[in-house]
């Protein structure tokens, strides 16, 4: 489809720069089935909107504090590096006469002057970036596979890279949040059920969910299951083509466990809907759809490049909690495919009129699959 069919005008002041005071207090626009009427609620009321006996599926990925602020060893110039994903190990010469096995990552980088391949960047502890280096990053070149930078990462001491990244790294807030990360972001830009590290961006619909809400689901007989999709550049990569069919999706790794596949089978057996918390959960479940059993999924752990746009036939997900997404984006394309483009864009216009807050730290929308 043409990307301009996914356009809308958003006043810049509606881009949320901070989360709601409490997770459940974010506003919730409910798009009714059929006629497209909307209702205005709070996210905390979601437990009353999901039918008894339904299955709610969440994405339990955990955001890595992957934004590193360092300095070029040779000149002292500032460098910002975003670690995107770990790809393996390699033996390299880290110092004259010293060969070490180091981690290799795909990354993004920027500096005031062009980055030079082969130069080392020293990264200190968070809040003390000019102190002693804990991490060292060497940009080796550019990957032929996806165009990202290839970076060697190691520690200056004996600690592991994961430990050092947690000590040095900043929360990788998206660029439309125009402020530096603050202490509260370490908790609020993470879901309460985050378990498996690997994401460079949060599955943002899940940021609204609380343990109390999960408890209310359980009281009403709503079953809970999880998938893991490590949110990467593929989810948020800008669309620069006119036709969405020409948009190259980056791969994202996901896992659907046997226990989640069984939970979906139980929901189908009792005629209960499957409700996804977030578009990343939708992509994982639809990528795992069992072609031999409509409505079911197969246990799987692999990469997905699934791009969902209007015309896609959903096979697993019936209901969706989602944030408001950027215009002309693959995320908005998925929501329009799910709820109907005209209905969804009309709901977005209502949200703008009602001064809802948009994007990662913004408000949310709940809708059922159209058709």
N, C-alpha and C positions, 0 to 999 in steps of 0.2 A: 504494500500500500504506500501511497505518497506520505512522506513525513509531515508535510504541511497540513494534512488532515488531523494531526495530533497537536495543533498549535492552540494556545490560549494566552491571553495577556494577564500577567500577574503583577500587581503593584509591588515594588521591591520591599516595602515595609512589612509585607505579609510573610516574608521568609523568616522563619523562626531562628533566632540567634541563641536562645537558651531553651531548655526543656520546660515543660509545665512545672508548677511548684511541686506537685506530686504526680506520679506516673498516671494514676487513674483519673486525675482531674482534667486531662486533655479532653477537648471536645470531640464528639463523635457524630458524624453525619451518617445517618442510616438511609440507604437507598432501598425503598420498598420493592418488592417483586412486582413485575408487570407494568404498572402505570408510571413508575418512576418517581412517585411522590417521595419527598424526603422528610425525615424527622431529625430533630436536633437533641442529642443526648450527651452523656459523658461516657468515656471509655469504661469506667467502672461498671456501667450498666450492661456491658456485653454479656455478662453471665446470665442476665435475664432474657437476652435476645437469642441465645443459642438454645435450640430445643433440648429438652431432657433426653438423655441417651445418645446425644451426638458424639462424634469423635473430633477433638481439637488437636491439630498437629502444629508443632512449633519447630523452629530451626535453632538448634542448640549450639551453633558455632560461637566461638569466643573471639573477640577482636584483639589482635596483637597490637601493642603500642609501637607501631612500625614506623613512625615518623622520627627520623634521626636528624639531629642538628649537630653538625660537626665542623671541623676546620681542616683545610688543606695543610698537610704536614709541612710542605715546602714554603708556603707563603702566608699561612694563617688565615686565608680567605674563608668566609663562611660558605658552607654547603648544606643543602637539605636533601636528604635521601629518604625515599619511601620504599621499604622492603615490601614487595608484592607477594612473592611465594618462594619457598625453598625448593631447589631442584636437585640437590645432590651434594656430594663431597668431591674434592679434588686436591691433589698434592701440588702446592706451589711454593716458590721461594719467597718467604715472608720477610726475610732480611738476608744480607749477604752471607752465603754459606749455610743458611738455615731453611730447611724444607719442612713444611707442616701440612697436614691434611686439614683443609678449611671447608666451611660451608659455602656453597654457591647458591646465590639468590637471583631472581629477576627483580628489577628495581626501577624506580624513576628517580631522577636527580635534577637539581637545579642549583645554580650559583650565579653570582653577579658577573663572572667571566666564564667562558666555555669550560666545561669539565674536560680534563685530560685523562685519557685512558692510561692506566699503569700507575697513576699517582695514588698515594694513600691519604685517606681522610680519617682523622682521629675524632672519636666521639666520647665525650665525658658523661658523667652522671646527669640525669635530668635535674635542671635547676642550677647546675654548675658546669655548663658546657665548656667553660674555659679552663676547667680543672684537668687533672690527669686523665689520659685516655683509658677507657675501659674496653671499648670496641674499636676495631680498625676495619675500615671498608676500603677495598680497592676496586675501582671500576675497571673491568677487563675489556669491555667492548660492548657491542650491540648484538643481541640475539637475532639470528636469521629467522627464527621460528615465529616470533611475535613482535619484533622491533623494540622490545624493552631492553634496558641496560642489563648486562651480566655483571654481577658483583661478587667478589670474594669477601667473606666476613669471618673474622676471628677475634678472639679476646686477647688482651694484653697480659692477663693473668691466667689463673688456672680454672676460672669458672666457665660454665658452658655458655654458648651463644644465647640460648633462650633466657637464661638468668640475666645476662648482661643487657639484652634488649629490654627486659622489664625494668632494669635500673636506669637505662639511658633514654628509652623511647618515650615519645609523646603520643597522645591519643590522635589518630589520623582523622580529625574532623574534616568534612567535605569543604571544598573551597567557598561555597556560598555561605558558610558560617564565617563571618569576617571578624574573627578574633582569635587570639591564641587560646590553646586549650588551658583549662583551669583545673584545680584539684577535683572538683565535683564531677568533671567529665569522665574520670576514670571509672566511676560507678554508673553514671547516668547514660553513658554511651555504651552500655553493656546490658544485655537482658539478664533478668534474675535467674534464668535457667541456663546461662551460657556454660558450656562444659568443655568443648573441644577447640583448642586454639588453632587459628588458621585464617581468620578473616581480616581484611584490611578496611572493612566498613561494616557497620552494624546492620543486622536485619531489622530495620527501624520500626516496623509495626510492633515488633515484640518489645520495644522499649516501654510501651504503655502497660504491659502485663505485670501484675504483682503476685506475690505468693498468696495474698489474701484472695485475689481473684481466682487463682487456681484452686484454692480451697472451696470457693463457692461453686465452681464447676463440679468438683467432686461430690458435694452435697446434693447437687441436682442430677447425679448419675451421668455426668459428661465424662467420657474417657479422654485421657491425654496420651499422646504419642509424640515422638520427635524424629526429625531427620537432621542431618548435618550437611549444610552447603556452605563452604567457605567463600564468603562474599568477596569478590575480587573486582578487577577493572571491568570485567564483562558486564556487570550489573549497571555500572554508572558511566561507562564510556560514552562520550557524546556521539550523537548520530550526525555525520557530516555529509551523508548522501541524500539525494532526493527521494529515492525508493528504498524502503526499509529492507526489501529483499537483498539489496546490495550491501547491507551493513555487516561487517565482520564481527562476530561475537567472540570475545576471549573465552577460553575454557575455564570453568570453575569445577572444583572437585566436590562431589557430594556422596553421601552414604544414606541408604535406606535399609534399616536393619530387618532381620526376620521378625522381631517382635512388633515393629511398626506395620509390616506387611500383614501379620496376623491380626493386628488391631483393626486394620481397614477391612479385612475379610469378615471380622465379627460385626463391624458396623453395617456392612452390606447385608449380612445375614439377618440383622434385626431391622433393616430398612431405615437406618439412621444416616443423616448427612455427615460428610467429611468437611470440616471447616479448617482452612489454612490461616495461620497467623503470618501474613506477609507474602510478598511476591516470590521471595527466594524459596519459601516452603512449597509454593505452587510449582516452581520450576523443578524442584527435586522430585516431587510426587509425580508430575506429568512425565518427567524424564524416565521414571521407573515404572510407568504404566505397563501392565502385563497385556501384551497383544492378544493373548489367548483367553483372558478372563476380563471382560469389560468391567471397569470400576475398581479393579484390583491392581496391586503393584507387586513387583518381584523384588526380593532382596538384591541389592546391587551396591557396588562402590566403584565409581569411575568418574570421568569428567563429562560435563555436559556443555554443549553450545546451543541449547534450545532457545530459539527466539520465538516468542508467542506474540501474534498480532491478530487483528480481526480476521475471522475466517477459520481460526484454529478450533478444532473440536476437542473440548476438554473431556478427559476420560476418567478423572479421579476426584477432583475438587468440586464441592458444591457451594461452599460459602467462603468469604474472604474478608479478613480485617487487613487494611492497608493504609499507609500514609498517603498524602497528596504528593504527586510526583512532578518532576520537571516537564515542561512542554517539549514535544518532539523527542521523547525518550522511549527506550524500549520498555521501561517500567510502565509508563502510561499506555503504551500499546497493549501490554498484557492486560491491564485493568479494563481497557476498552473492549478487548476481545472477550473478557469475562462477563462484563455487565452490559455490553452494547455501547458503541462509540457515542451515539447521540445522547443516550441517557447519562453516560458517565460525564461527558463534557458539559451537559446541562447541570449536573450536580456540582461540577467544579465551578461553574459560573455562580451557582447559589452560594457555594462556600466562600467565594471571593466577596460577594455582596454581603454575606454575614460576617466577614472579617475573620474567617478561620485562619489558623497559622499553618504554613506550608513547609514541606520537605522534612528532613531527618528528625529535627526536634519539634516538629509541628503537630497538628491535630490528625485525626484519623477518620476513616470511612469504613462502613461495614455494608456489604452487599452480597446478594445471592447470584448465582450464575443465571444468565438469561438463556431462554430457550430450553 
